[in-house]
Amino acid sequence: MAEIPYKIYLSENEIPHAWHNVRAVMKDKPEPFLNPETFKPSTRDELCNVFCEELVDQELNVTDEYIEIPEEIRSFYKMYRPAPIVRAYNLEKLLDTPAHIYYKFEGNNTSGSHKLNSAAAQIYYAKKQGLTSVTTETGAGQWGTALSMACAYYGLDLTVYMVKGSAELKPHRKAVMQTYGADVIHSPSDTTEVGRKILEQFPGTSGSLGCAISEAIETALKTPNCKYVLGSVLNHVLMHQSIIGLEAKTALDKYGVQPDIVIGCAGGGSNLGGLISPYMADKIRGKNDIEFIAVEPASCPSLTRGFYEFDYGDTGRTTPLMKMYTLGHGFIPASNHAGGLRYHGMNTTLSKLYHDGYMTAKSYVQTDIFDAAVQFARCEGTLPAPESSHAIRAAIDEALKCKETGETKTILFGLTGTGYFDMTAYTNFLNKNMGDYIPTDDDLKKGYDSLPKIQ
Amino acid sequence: MAEIPYKIYLSENEIPHAWHNVRAVMKDKPEPFLNPETFKPSTRDELCNVFCEELVDQELNVTDEYIEIPEEIRSFYKMYRPAPIVRAYNLEKLLDTPAHIYYKFEGNNTSGSHKLNSAAAQIYYAKKQGLTSVTTETGAGQWGTALSMACAYYGLDLTVYMVKGSAELKPHRKAVMQTYGADVIHSPSDTTEVGRKILEQFPGTSGSLGCAISEAIETALKTPNCKYVLGSVLNHVLMHQSIIGLEAKTALDKYGVQPDIVIGCAGGGSNLGGLISPYMADKIRGKNDIEFIAVEPASCPSLTRGFYEFDYGDTGRTTPLMKMYTLGHGFIPASNHAGGLRYHGMNTTLSKLYHDGYMTAKSYVQTDIFDAAVQFARCEGTLPAPESSHAIRAAIDEALKCKETGETKTILFGLTGTGYFDMTAYTNFLNKNMGDYIPTDDDLKKGYDSLPKIQ
């Protein structure tokens, strides 16, 4: 076998021609979405009120394992893909571990993250359907940036509701979206009913993804020729992100490398779901025994401390009900520098896989995360996003376990993005001016009480 | 011939094993540096007072065309190289031009630019010599970031004098350097004699590269076991950057592509010099007739309006005298968002080649630059640095000329870096809050009068 280089790049024609839909392989499927009034499964027509038709079809598709990627989307992908697999030789050396560490790096594009993979797909389908504009929400700003790039490329208008706390921490992230032509509004805002209501109830709130989603949906519903698009949580988004896992597996297979552990950060779940997708299918088929680890912030621990229940996807209760691990849509997560992980719920497919024992989860406080981030930046060069650094933290800990036991495990993690727009957070960390927040049982109880009562 | 992909990546073992030293090929060499007191050529010993020994040897080497890259530096390069050649298919389509446009993209690393190529080399040699710290200056912040990454990797301490105007425009750039462990000081500062003098003379000044260089040299001279390192201007830096041109040529040769025009932005000259190096050698040998174009800001036009004279490299008159195109070390360039191009002089090799007619130069005002930058970002995805956007502007103009004449010229330009830390500038441009400044003949006269009188 050839020596493994620092970076494994595929060639352009090795960019996958189809996405992978892990639900097709699952014996027990995730529960379908429910209409919150009738408690019956949401119909295609109901979903098409809010979302693009082709995306709804993908959302409802639990039978086709592969769905072809249109050539127009592959052309977009060619601007920044394939994304490399990196062997973390320097990190291994620093930790003095027998483990082999690999990461799939999705940050080498202007959006700075994997979000572009789904943005390109969604805006292509929106255009194909004849829409002229879309709305969305953004937390850390990576999804909003990705979408503004896709809208500039395909020629659609875009309104982004950006979580206020993130917008204030990252004015430059907002400026990038504006450079690509997007209209960026701080959420909660007075442009929507739900925003006005939340502002009235919680005047000082720094906002949340759940709230921004409600505002974006409300605006899409009242704007002609406009739909709402979402950067995570939904199954079609997770499927678009399977390109991460497909490329990772193709690249590693070339060198005969099979991971023992696959790690991803988990907010809404799309990056983690995309990374593990083909490997998980093999596990379900009994072909491997990989340990999958979801890593989340201790301040927003939907998998590790949440409830597997039907819940709304947003604070404003405008979405269908989804059976998922959730802290309750009424749970307002504490301010945290990993804005992209501040979400009360979790994708239904991942929730089901977790519930059925196919993967594990763990959580960390943010100072532990930034400690890993700085260590990684200094030895591997790349300055990671706070979200991605959750995966780094867990990978380092697994590698240190190997050091103790002497095992040569192969660890693969997803480095979803760069932290160039998170320098306020880094500065706070370096100045020891960063707090850690863990919700109390009472906080969780309040979230639980917000869950809808299914009849 | 195979169809040309969007991105041409070389494999890891195709990273060059030697740098290219174009001076070895030049029939008329650039003039040697002069001691400003004796007006005799600077000796190796004199230069070693300020610079690392091995770098001085490279600086003085005008005979060896190739200089081997040590394995320890190639290991560092492997973290972020090879850097791709990109075919600007989307830009060509947007411009509706018959021209073929390629760019060598050096921004896919945390420093955000090509500067890392020389930073790695210089810090490796500093460590080899047994130094424990280095000092430097930075304008746009790209060089300082690159150097802080190299110092973190090789384990040296670093003090960065950052041009005050840039530091205030880009606090996040400063935070990246601090994350990598650097000590960042705004220049002019009160930590040096020259800084205090300039502050006294020009209390409101936003600083300049020339002034920051003086401060960094002064500090290096008074600190034990410490030398000064420089990110551009000098010939050894230009030689380290030849890796850009060598990779570009190797990649394009694979597809039988020979550029008709090669374009680079020019501040101190290292990126441009590195990009053109192997192509220029062939031109000198009569093997091609490429048009080389240096692009500079109209506010700091050293090639297009400067004088080919001996001058100091810094405002504080601490460097040797260099025969170069210069606006005079006393010229203080107007504030401009391309901080990396605010330098009064130009590398001596490029100056000589320009003087001897081997290349041409042009200048643009900054609103024209940002206009090209936004256009490029929206169609090619990557958000460019203001410095790099000078090359984009010229490439677009050349492509538009081809549209008029119907010629299918092949244009190669250097996209040296990303603009993620330049969002204040982009915001100013989008808000039509950006001024253009062109020095008057009187301004130039004042600069000329500051030139040393050689006896």
Chai-1 contact restraints between the chains, C-beta under 6 A:
chainA,res_idxA,chainB,res_idxB,connection_type,confidence,min_distance_angstrom,max_distance_angstrom,comment,restraint_id
A,P5,B,E12,contact,1.0,0.0,6.0,A-B,restraint_1
A,Y6,B,K78,contact,1.0,0.0,6.0,A-B,restraint_2
A,Y9,B,Y9,contact,1.0,0.0,6.0,A-B,restraint_3
A,E12,B,P5,contact,1.0,0.0,6.0,A-B,restraint_4
A,K78,B,Y6,contact,1.0,0.0,6.0,A-B,restraint_5
A,M79,B,G381,contact,1.0,0.0,6.0,A-B,restraint_6
A,N108,B,N108,contact,1.0,0.0,6.0,A-B,restraint_7
A,T110,B,G381,contact,1.0,0.0,6.0,A-B,restraint_8
A,T110,B,T382,contact,1.0,0.0,6.0,A-B,restraint_9
A,T110,B,L383,contact,1.0,0.0,6.0,A-B,restraint_10
A,A152,B,R378,contact,1.0,0.0,6.0,A-B,restraint_11
A,H172,B,M423,contact,1.0,0.0,6.0,A-B,restraint_12
A,A175,B,M423,contact,1.0,0.0,6.0,A-B,restraint_13
A,A175,B,Y426,contact,1.0,0.0,6.0,A-B,restraint_14
A,A175,B,T427,contact,1.0,0.0,6.0,A-B,restraint_15
A,T179,B,Y426,contact,1.0,0.0,6.0,A-B,restraint_16
A,R378,B,A152,contact,1.0,0.0,6.0,A-B,restraint_17
A,G381,B,M79,contact,1.0,0.0,6.0,A-B,restraint_18
A,G381,B,T110,contact,1.0,0.0,6.0,A-B,restraint_19
A,T382,B,T110,contact,1.0,0.0,6.0,A-B,restraint_20
A,L383,B,T110,contact,1.0,0.0,6.0,A-B,restraint_21
A,Y420,B,Y420,contact,1.0,0.0,6.0,A-B,restraint_22
A,M423,B,H172,contact,1.0,0.0,6.0,A-B,restraint_23
A,M423,B,A175,contact,1.0,0.0,6.0,A-B,restraint_24
A,Y426,B,A175,contact,1.0,0.0,6.0,A-B,restraint_25
A,Y426,B,T179,contact,1.0,0.0,6.0,A-B,restraint_26
A,T427,B,A175,contact,1.0,0.0,6.0,A-B,restraint_27
